Each structure stands twice: as C-alpha cells, then as structure tokens.
Amino acid sequence: MLALEGVSKAFDLRPVLEEIDFTLAPGCRYLLSAPNGSGKTTLLRIMAGLSRPTRGRVLWNGAPLDPRGRRHIGVVLQQPMVYGDLTGEENLRLFAGLYGVRDARQAARRWLERAGLEDAGRTLVRHYSKGMRQRLAVARALIHEPAVLLLDEPLDGLDLEGRRSVAGWLDETVSRGTAVFAVMHDTASEWRPDVRLTLRWGRLVVVA
Ligand SMILES: Nc1ncnc2c1ncn2[C@@H]1O[C@H](COP(=O)(O)OP(=O)(O)OP(=O)(O)O)[C@@H](O)[C@H]1O
C-alpha cells in the first residue's frame, strides 16, 4: 500500500509540507480539506509520484515508489489529463493501453457507458462541457482498477446528478478495496469519508 515516510516539501526554502508520515489503508475513504495554499495539491502530486519531496520518501508496499508502483495509482488533478483532440473513446483506449488493461477497447466502452458518455464517445473532448470532461477524467483514472485513487476536487464543476454519479463510482471503487484519497471541500455532502484530514502548519492531521 502507499505510504509517506517523513515527507517534507519546500519551495525556494519556504516549507509547505513538514514531516508527514501516513499510510493508506485498502478500502478506506479519505477526505483532505484545508485552506487555499496549504499544500493539498503538492501533497497529492507527491503521493502520485509526480513531484519529489524535499525530504522523506513515498513507498509502495515498503519499497520506494517507482514506475511499477505507479501503475497501481489512479490520479485526477485539477486540470483533467485528457486530450482535447481525441474523442472520449480514444482517450480511454489510450490510457487503458498505457496501463496494460487487457481488452482496452472493451474497457473503454464500459467506462464510457458508466460515465454516461456513450453518446459522446465519438466526439472530440474539446467539445465536451466541463462536467463531461470531469467524468471522463475520473473514468480514465479508474480504467485500470487502481489500488489507490488520488483526486483533486473531483466533484467540482459537476451538477448535482454528476456529483452523485461520481460519488457513487468512488464508493463502488472503495467496495472493491481501492483506497480513495480526495481533496475536497468538507461541505461536499454527496460523499461520506471514513477519515477526514487537514493540513496544519504543513502537517497532515486527522480531524476528530
Ligand atoms: N511549483 C511551485 N513553485 C513554487 N511554489 C509552489 C509551487 N507549487 C506550489 N507552490 C506553493 O506552495 C503552496 C501550496 O500550494 P498548493 O497548490 O499545494 O496548495 P493547495 O492547498 O492545493 O491550494 P488550493 O486550495 O488553492 O488549490 C502555495 O503557497 C503555492 O504558491
């Protein structure tokens, strides 16, 4: 499982994260909520292996996170990593292929349907609304059934129905054993976490 060991991060000597020790548990829902600029995205990027800590380590099953470990992680950042010049279906097939999903075409179709995008599957993503793009980004992050799903504001920009359906997939993913770690406003009522976290002075703390 994914673990942080003494993770600190500073930008130009300005500390953002301080000595974070944290291990995710399978099938657990984490919600991280903290003020703007407190380091939430920085933490998520480090957990995903997209940024290096200044000190400390990110571990996958006890060993430093490497490209093989990263295959077990799905990520949705604030700028959804989907390609505007490809169709929704092409995007999903591309990522399914990159992650080594066995039948990429079938997986892409299944996830398009789950995302409620089957009619838009052949439309270029640059013509999608923000909500459609967000649903596609979550489908992209789940297509290889990761053990850990890291999300930055996954419900933002969605209408009520979209929020409920994404929250529903997250719960479904959790029920299959995936640990879901989401940066989200703590007022989001569609998704109930098991553990609420915040960042205080760069430290990750559990909110009682
Ligand atoms: N690449 C970078 N170079 C320099 N400073 C950075 C960089 N990335 C983030 N920071 C700074 O680190 C601090 C934490 O940023 P981060 O984006 O992680 O916060 P956040 O909690 O996600 O904020 P928000 O809620 O606004 O998204 C901010 O002061 C930001 O300016």
The ligand as a MOL file (V3000), in Angstrom:
LIG
                    3D

  0  0  0     0  0            999 V3000
M  V30 BEGIN CTAB
M  V30 COUNTS 31 33 0 0 0
M  V30 BEGIN ATOM
M  V30 1 N 5.9190 24.6880 -8.3900 0
M  V30 2 C 5.8540 25.5690 -7.3900 0
M  V30 3 N 6.7950 26.5030 -7.2180 0
M  V30 4 C 6.7560 27.3740 -6.1880 0
M  V30 5 N 5.7700 27.4040 -5.2640 0
M  V30 6 C 4.7820 26.4960 -5.3890 0
M  V30 7 C 4.7630 25.5340 -6.4520 0
M  V30 8 N 3.6610 24.7500 -6.3150 0
M  V30 9 C 3.0190 25.1950 -5.2190 0
M  V30 10 N 3.6880 26.2400 -4.6760 0
M  V30 11 C 3.3020 26.9720 -3.4620 0
M  V30 12 O 3.0990 26.0330 -2.4160 0
M  V30 13 C 1.9800 26.3840 -1.6320 0
M  V30 14 C 0.9720 25.2400 -1.6180 0
M  V30 15 O 0.4060 25.1250 -2.9240 0
M  V30 16 P -0.6970 24.0410 -3.2680 0
M  V30 17 O -1.1330 24.2850 -4.6690 0
M  V30 18 O -0.1730 22.6960 -2.9310 0
M  V30 19 O -1.8420 24.4320 -2.2340 0
M  V30 20 P -3.3820 23.9830 -2.2190 0
M  V30 21 O -3.7100 23.7260 -0.7920 0
M  V30 22 O -3.5910 22.8700 -3.1780 0
M  V30 23 O -4.1010 25.3060 -2.7260 0
M  V30 24 P -5.5260 25.4950 -3.4770 0
M  V30 25 O -6.5800 25.1440 -2.4710 0
M  V30 26 O -5.5240 26.9480 -3.8120 0
M  V30 27 O -5.5250 24.6160 -4.6800 0
M  V30 28 C 1.4320 27.6800 -2.2260 0
M  V30 29 O 1.9450 28.7600 -1.4880 0
M  V30 30 C 1.9760 27.6990 -3.6340 0
M  V30 31 O 2.1700 29.0050 -4.0820 0
M  V30 END ATOM
M  V30 BEGIN BOND
M  V30 1 1 1 2
M  V30 2 1 2 3
M  V30 3 2 2 7
M  V30 4 2 3 4
M  V30 5 1 4 5
M  V30 6 2 5 6
M  V30 7 1 6 7
M  V30 8 1 6 10
M  V30 9 1 7 8
M  V30 10 2 8 9
M  V30 11 1 9 10
M  V30 12 1 10 11
M  V30 13 1 11 12
M  V30 14 1 11 30
M  V30 15 1 12 13
M  V30 16 1 13 14
M  V30 17 1 13 28
M  V30 18 1 14 15
M  V30 19 1 15 16
M  V30 20 2 16 17
M  V30 21 1 16 18
M  V30 22 1 16 19
M  V30 23 1 19 20
M  V30 24 2 20 21
M  V30 25 1 20 22
M  V30 26 1 20 23
M  V30 27 1 23 24
M  V30 28 2 24 25
M  V30 29 1 24 26
M  V30 30 1 24 27
M  V30 31 1 28 29
M  V30 32 1 28 30
M  V30 33 1 30 31
M  V30 END BOND
M  V30 END CTAB
M  END
